[in-house]
Amino acid sequence: MIAIDARGLHYQTLNQKIHEALQCGETEILLKGVNGQRYIGVGLKGPKVRIRVHGVPGNDLGAFMDGPTIDVHSNAQDGIGNTMNRGKIIVHGDAGDIVGYAMRGGKIYIRGNAGYRVGIHMKAFNSLFPVIIIGGRAGNFLGEYMAGGMIVVLGLNGHDQSPLGTYVGTGMHAGKIYVRGYVRNFQLGKEIKVFDVTQDDLQELEPILEEYCQEFDLIRKDLWKTPFVKLFPYSHRPYGKLYAY
């Protein structure tokens, strides 16, 4: 492992140092003192690459990433996993807005809360299947225009309230959103409905939640003490009547 002190570094200089380390054969990088530097991990490839971030990374962490793993031992800002293809991003705190924008594959695991428009334009592509798991709450417009993949919201911070904001699934026409806890109809976009979780759904959730719990040292069986519901679009062409004749 190589350690890079990011304190006082311009984001371009920091990213240049990361690329130089990888070109020299390093596969594990520890970033210390990160304070808002943008574009960390952008476009990086290789499943054996792992970047550990201490501090708060700036926007577009792991954008266009294709294989590596990024561990953030704090909060993270907006645009995590923008158009990500493969790999994993693990955030041990909260995340900002538009997490997983146009994400096509890989996994984003957030221990705390996430902001607005998580999973907007998220889509599956051939064998690629994106997954976002939020441990706390998600802000408004979750899954907006979602076209594939899976979002899971666990609501682990409790407070006896729904873990979702409003306008959930607006324009959504594919993919699934699983919610641990309750959802009210006024929180939903017009394109989706609430469904009971089936046995097939549980089989799909089990291995993903097990991996999530391993990342954050959680007890998996505790997650099932509160029932899940599934949010799913009832049409794959939500605006067909508006723009087609």
C-alpha positions in Angstrom: 0.0 0.0 0.0 1.1 3.5 -0.8 -0.1 6.5 1.2 -0.7 10.0 -0.3 -1.2 13.0 1.9 -3.9 15.1 0.1 -3.8 18.1 2.5 -3.5 21.3 0.5 -3.3 19.5 -2.8 -5.3 20.8 -5.8 -7.6 18.1 -7.1 -5.7 17.8 -10.4 -2.4 17.2 -8.5 -4.0 14.6 -6.3 -5.5 12.7 -9.1 -2.2 12.8 -11.0 -0.4 11.3 -8.0 -3.1 8.5 -7.9 -2.5 7.7 -11.6 1.2 7.7 -11.2 1.0 5.3 -8.3 -1.2 2.9 -10.3 1.2 3.1 -13.3 4.0 2.1 -11.0 2.1 -1.1 -10.1 0.5 -0.1 -6.9 -3.0 -1.7 -6.3 -3.9 -0.2 -2.9 -3.7 3.5 -2.2 -4.4 5.3 1.1 -5.5 8.9 0.8 -5.0 11.0 3.9 -6.4 14.4 4.6 -8.8 14.6 1.7 -10.9 17.8 1.9 -13.2 18.2 -1.0 -10.9 17.2 -3.9 -13.0 16.3 -6.9 -12.9 13.4 -9.4 -11.1 10.9 -7.2 -11.1 7.6 -9.0 -12.6 8.9 -12.2 -12.3 6.4 -15.1 -10.1 4.0 -13.2 -10.1 0.4 -14.3 -9.1 -2.9 -12.7 -10.9 -5.0 -10.1 -7.7 -5.4 -7.9 -7.4 -1.6 -7.4 -8.5 -0.3 -4.0 -8.5 3.3 -2.8 -9.1 4.1 0.9 -10.1 7.7 1.5 -9.7 9.4 4.9 -11.5 12.7 4.8 -14.4 14.0 2.7 -14.0 13.6 -1.1 -15.6 16.1 -3.4 -18.0 15.7 -6.3 -18.0 12.9 -8.9 -16.1 10.4 -6.8 -15.6 7.2 -8.9 -17.3 8.7 -12.0 -17.0 6.4 -15.0 -15.2 3.9 -12.8 -14.8 0.4 -14.2 -13.7 -2.1 -11.6 -11.9 -0.7 -8.6 -13.2 -0.4 -5.0 -13.2 2.9 -3.1 -13.7 3.0 0.7 -14.7 6.4 2.1 -14.2 6.5 5.9 -16.3 9.7 6.3 -19.0 11.5 4.4 -18.9 12.1 0.6 -20.3 14.9 -1.6 -22.5 14.9 -4.7 -22.4 12.7 -7.8 -20.8 9.6 -6.4 -20.6 6.9 -9.1 -21.6 9.1 -11.9 -22.0 6.8 -15.0 -20.1 4.0 -13.2 -19.7 0.7 -15.0 -18.2 -1.7 -12.5 -16.7 -1.7 -9.0 -17.8 -0.7 -5.6 -18.0 2.5 -3.6 -18.4 2.2 0.2 -19.3 5.3 2.2 -19.2 5.0 6.0 -21.0 8.2 6.5 -23.6 10.2 4.6 -23.6 11.0 0.8 -24.8 14.0 -1.1 -27.2 14.4 -4.0 -27.4 12.5 -7.4 -25.6 9.4 -6.2 -25.4 6.9 -9.0 -26.4 9.3 -11.8 -26.8 7.2 -15.0 -25.0 4.3 -13.2 -24.8 1.2 -15.4 -23.2 -1.3 -13.1 -21.3 -1.8 -9.9 -22.4 -1.2 -6.3 -22.7 1.8 -4.0 -23.1 1.1 -0.3 -23.9 4.1 2.0 -24.0 3.6 5.8 -25.9 6.8 6.5 -28.3 9.0 4.6 -28.3 10.2 1.0 -29.5 13.4 -0.6 -31.9 14.1 -3.5 -32.2 12.4 -6.9 -30.3 9.2 -6.0 -30.3 6.8 -8.9 -31.6 9.3 -11.5 -31.3 7.8 -15.0 -29.9 4.6 -13.4 -29.9 1.7 -15.9 -28.9 -1.9 -16.4 -26.8 -2.6 -19.5 -26.4 -6.1 -20.9 -24.7 -8.2 -18.1 -24.2 -5.0 -15.9 -26.6 -4.5 -13.0 -26.2 -1.5 -10.7 -27.1 -1.6 -7.0 -27.4 1.2 -4.5 -28.0 0.6 -0.8 -28.7 3.4 1.6 -28.6 2.6 5.3 -30.5 5.7 6.5 -32.9 7.9 4.6 -33.1 9.1 0.9 -34.1 12.5 -0.2 -36.8 13.5 -2.7 -36.9 12.2 -6.3 -35.3 8.8 -5.5 -35.1 6.7 -8.6 -36.2 9.5 -10.9 -36.4 8.3 -14.5 -34.8 5.0 -13.3 -34.5 2.5 -16.2 -32.9 -0.6 -14.5 -31.0 -1.9 -11.5 -31.9 -1.9 -7.8 -32.1 0.6 -5.0 -32.5 -0.4 -1.4 -33.3 2.0 1.4 -33.0 0.5 4.9 -34.0 3.4 7.3 -31.6 2.2 10.0 -31.7 5.6 11.7 -35.2 4.9 12.9 -37.2 7.9 14.2 -40.5 6.1 13.4 -40.8 7.8 10.0 -40.7 6.7 6.4 -37.1 6.5 5.1 -38.1 8.2 1.8 -38.8 11.7 0.7 -41.4 12.6 -1.9 -41.7 12.2 -5.7 -40.2 8.7 -5.5 -39.8 7.0 -8.8 -41.0 10.0 -10.9 -40.6 8.9 -14.5 -39.4 5.5 -13.5 -40.0 2.8 -16.1 -37.8 -0.1 -15.1 -35.8 -1.4 -12.2 -36.8 -2.0 -8.5 -36.7 0.0 -5.3 -36.9 -2.0 -2.0 -37.8 -0.1 1.1 -37.5 -1.3 4.7 -40.4 0.3 6.4 -43.5 2.0 5.3 -44.3 4.2 2.3 -47.3 6.5 1.8 -49.0 7.0 -1.6 -48.4 10.8 -1.4 -44.6 10.1 -1.4 -44.7 8.3 -4.8 -44.5 9.6 -8.4 -47.4 8.7 -10.6 -45.5 6.0 -12.4 -45.0 3.5 -9.6 -47.0 1.6 -7.0 -46.3 -0.3 -3.8 -46.1 -4.1 -4.0 -45.6 -6.9 -1.5 -42.2 -8.5 -1.5 -42.2 -12.0 -3.0 -40.1 -15.0 -2.3 -38.1 -14.3 -5.5 -37.5 -10.7 -4.2 -36.2 -12.1 -0.9 -33.8 -14.4 -2.7 -32.5 -11.4 -4.7 -32.1 -9.3 -1.6 -30.5 -11.8 0.7 -26.9 -12.0 -0.8 -26.8 -8.2 -1.5 -27.8 -7.4 2.1 -25.4 -9.9 3.5 -22.5 -8.2 1.6 -23.7 -4.8 2.8 -23.8 -6.0 6.4 -20.3 -7.4 6.1 -18.9 -4.0 4.9 -20.4 -2.2 7.9 -20.3 -4.9 10.6 -24.0 -5.1 10.9 -26.1 -8.1 12.0 -28.0 -9.2 8.9 -30.9 -10.8 10.7 -31.7 -7.5 12.4 -32.7 -6.1 9.0 -35.5 -8.5 8.6 -37.2 -7.4 11.9 -38.9 -4.7 9.9 -40.7 -5.8 6.7 -39.7 -4.6 3.2 -42.0 -3.4 0.4 -41.2 -3.1 -3.3 -41.8 -0.1 -5.5 -42.2 -0.9 -9.1 -43.4 0.9 -12.2 -46.7 -0.3 -13.6 -45.8 0.8 -17.1 -42.5 0.7 -19.1 -43.8 3.7 -21.2 -44.9 6.2 -18.5 -45.2 9.1 -21.1 -46.3 7.1 -24.1 -49.7 8.8 -24.3 -48.1 12.2 -24.1 -45.5 11.9 -26.9 -46.8 9.0 -29.1 -49.9 8.5 -31.1 
